[in-house]
Amino acid sequence: MKRYSFAFKIITSILLLYSVLYGLLVDVPALPILNETIRNLFYHVPVWFAMMFMAAVGMFNAVRFLMKKELKYFDNTHAASLMVIFFSIPGLLTGMLWARFTWGTWWTFQEPKLNGVAISILIYCVYFLLTYGIPDLKQTAVVGSAYNIFSFVMMMIFIMVMPRLTSSLHPGNGGNPAFGSYDLDNRMRTVFYPAVLGWIGLSYWLYDLLKKYLWIQKNFSGKQRVY
């Protein structure tokens, strides 16, 4: 098992190093407005993939807790939810930077995907208020798990569904063509796909470390709960 874990970490590190460095060097299409900022596709989008992957991991463990009533699954849900917030920060920052150089503003309330992301993150923040605000541990796990499933569903609606039904500046939404349909050439694919895998791998790596930290804190600090 340790051998596979070590191989996973090595592969993840190579994918991240490759995508971060080669993403700055590879030739990209010379497109109007986007120009060199299209390189942010190698960083901004994979970070969101990692965030949504962690949201899915949290939801999966929330369902398992509600089915089996074993607290270890809710511990996993809590760790995954922390990772959602963690990856939302670079996701927002890279998105705002991209918006500044392509749309001329750091943020626009006319863009449904930006607003959907902000609302989704606020919904996940409410999850932490719920878990910290309920004194009973079992009740916390039940309410937190149910709310986590709700949070994941709402995130998918706000990020994946609503922007496609309304007017949106984002590629692939609101009638705008997706990157892959007109400018994501083979050179960019050699960076983009490894970047997605690398960031998802990093998210799981950090999630695993966080789970171990929370387990140590719970079992050796004298505390009966870490949420």
C-alpha positions in Angstrom: 0.0 0.0 0.0 2.8 2.4 0.9 4.4 1.6 -2.5 1.2 2.7 -4.4 0.9 5.8 -2.2 4.5 6.8 -2.9 3.9 6.3 -6.7 0.7 8.4 -6.5 2.6 11.2 -4.9 5.5 11.1 -7.4 3.1 11.0 -10.4 1.1 13.9 -8.9 4.2 15.9 -8.3 5.5 15.3 -11.9 2.1 16.2 -13.4 1.9 19.5 -11.4 5.5 20.5 -12.1 5.1 19.7 -15.8 1.9 21.6 -16.2 2.9 24.6 -14.2 6.3 25.0 -16.0 5.4 23.9 -19.5 2.1 25.9 -19.3 4.3 29.0 -19.4 6.4 27.9 -22.3 4.0 26.1 -24.7 2.8 27.9 -27.8 -0.8 29.0 -27.5 -3.3 30.3 -30.1 -3.1 34.0 -30.7 -6.8 34.9 -30.0 -8.4 38.3 -29.8 -8.9 39.6 -26.3 -7.5 36.5 -24.6 -4.0 36.7 -26.1 -1.5 35.2 -23.6 -4.1 35.1 -20.8 -5.4 31.9 -22.3 -2.5 30.2 -20.4 -4.6 30.7 -17.3 -6.7 27.8 -18.6 -3.9 25.5 -17.3 -4.3 26.9 -13.8 -7.8 28.3 -13.2 -9.8 25.5 -14.6 -7.9 22.5 -13.1 -8.2 24.2 -9.7 -12.0 24.3 -10.1 -11.9 20.6 -11.1 -10.0 19.8 -7.9 -12.6 21.8 -5.9 -15.6 20.0 -7.5 -13.8 16.7 -7.0 -13.5 17.4 -3.3 -17.2 18.4 -3.2 -18.1 15.1 -4.7 -15.9 13.2 -2.2 -17.6 15.0 0.6 -21.1 14.3 -0.8 -20.2 10.6 -1.3 -19.0 10.3 2.3 -22.1 12.1 3.6 -24.3 9.6 1.8 -22.3 6.8 3.3 -22.7 8.2 6.8 -26.5 8.6 6.4 -26.6 5.0 5.3 -24.3 3.4 7.8 -24.2 5.9 10.7 -20.5 5.5 11.2 -18.8 8.8 12.3 -15.6 8.1 10.3 -17.6 8.9 7.1 -18.7 12.3 8.5 -15.1 13.0 9.5 -14.2 12.4 5.8 -17.0 14.7 4.7 -15.8 17.4 7.0 -12.2 17.1 5.7 -13.4 17.2 2.1 -15.5 20.3 2.8 -12.5 22.1 4.2 -10.7 21.3 1.0 -13.5 22.8 -1.0 -13.0 26.1 0.7 -9.3 25.8 0.4 -9.3 25.3 -3.4 -12.0 27.9 -3.9 -9.5 30.6 -2.9 -7.0 30.1 -5.8 -9.9 29.4 -8.0 -11.5 32.8 -7.3 -8.1 34.6 -7.4 -7.1 33.2 -10.8 -10.6 33.8 -12.1 -10.6 37.4 -11.0 -7.1 38.0 -12.5 -8.3 36.5 -15.8 -11.4 38.6 -15.8 -9.4 41.8 -15.2 -7.3 41.3 -18.3 -10.1 40.0 -20.6 -13.3 41.6 -19.4 -11.7 44.8 -18.0 -13.0 44.2 -14.4 -12.1 42.1 -11.4 -15.7 41.1 -10.9 -19.0 41.6 -12.7 -22.4 40.8 -11.2 -23.8 40.4 -14.7 -21.8 37.1 -15.0 -24.0 34.2 -13.7 -21.0 31.8 -13.3 -19.1 34.2 -11.0 -22.2 34.8 -8.9 -22.9 31.1 -8.8 -19.4 30.3 -7.6 -19.7 33.0 -4.9 -23.1 31.7 -3.7 -21.9 28.1 -3.7 -18.9 29.0 -1.5 -21.2 30.8 0.9 -23.5 27.7 1.0 -20.5 25.7 2.1 -19.5 28.3 4.7 -23.0 27.8 6.2 -22.2 24.1 6.5 -19.4 25.0 9.0 -21.7 27.3 11.0 -24.1 24.4 11.3 -21.5 21.8 12.4 -19.9 24.2 14.9 -23.3 25.4 16.2 -24.9 22.1 17.1 -23.6 20.7 20.5 -24.7 17.1 20.0 -22.1 15.1 18.0 -24.5 12.6 16.4 -27.0 15.3 15.5 -24.2 17.4 14.1 -23.2 14.5 11.8 -26.8 13.9 10.6 -27.5 17.5 9.9 -24.1 18.2 8.5 -24.2 15.2 6.1 -27.7 16.1 4.9 -26.7 19.7 4.4 -23.5 18.7 2.6 -25.5 16.8 0.0 -27.7 19.8 -0.5 -24.5 22.0 -0.8 -23.1 19.7 -3.6 -26.4 19.7 -5.5 -26.7 23.5 -5.3 -23.1 23.9 -6.4 -23.7 21.8 -9.5 -26.8 23.8 -10.3 -25.1 27.2 -9.8 -21.9 26.3 -11.6 -22.8 23.7 -14.2 -26.5 24.2 -15.1 -27.6 27.9 -14.7 -24.8 29.5 -16.7 -25.7 27.3 -19.6 -29.3 28.5 -19.5 -28.6 32.2 -19.3 -26.3 34.8 -20.9 -22.7 34.1 -19.8 -19.3 35.4 -20.8 -17.7 32.1 -19.9 -16.7 29.8 -22.7 -19.1 26.9 -23.0 -21.9 28.8 -21.3 -24.8 30.9 -22.5 -24.2 30.2 -26.1 -20.5 30.9 -26.1 -18.5 28.0 -27.6 -16.3 26.0 -25.3 -12.5 26.2 -25.5 -12.3 22.7 -26.9 -14.5 23.4 -29.9 -12.4 26.1 -31.5 -9.1 26.8 -29.9 -7.9 24.1 -27.5 -5.4 22.7 -29.9 -3.3 19.6 -29.4 -0.4 21.6 -27.9 -2.7 23.0 -25.2 -4.2 19.6 -24.5 -0.8 18.2 -23.7 -0.7 20.6 -20.8 -4.4 21.0 -19.8 -5.3 17.3 -19.3 -2.1 16.6 -17.2 -2.9 19.8 -15.2 -6.4 18.6 -14.4 -5.1 15.2 -13.2 -2.3 16.8 -11.3 -4.6 19.2 -9.4 -7.1 16.5 -8.6 -4.3 14.3 -7.4 -3.0 17.2 -5.2 -6.5 17.7 -3.8 -6.7 14.1 -2.8 -3.2 14.1 -1.4 -4.0 17.2 0.8 -7.4 15.7 1.8 -5.7 12.5 2.9 -3.2 14.5 5.0 -6.0 16.5 6.5 -7.9 13.4 7.5 -4.9 12.1 9.3 -4.4 15.4 11.1 -8.0 15.5 12.2 -7.8 11.9 13.4 -4.7 12.7 15.5 -6.3 15.8 16.9 -9.5 13.9 17.7 -7.7 10.9 19.3 -4.7 12.5 21.1 -5.8 16.0 22.0 -8.5 14.9 24.5 -11.2 16.4 22.3 -14.2 14.3 21.3 -14.9 16.2 18.2 -13.0 18.4 15.7 -16.1 20.1 14.2 
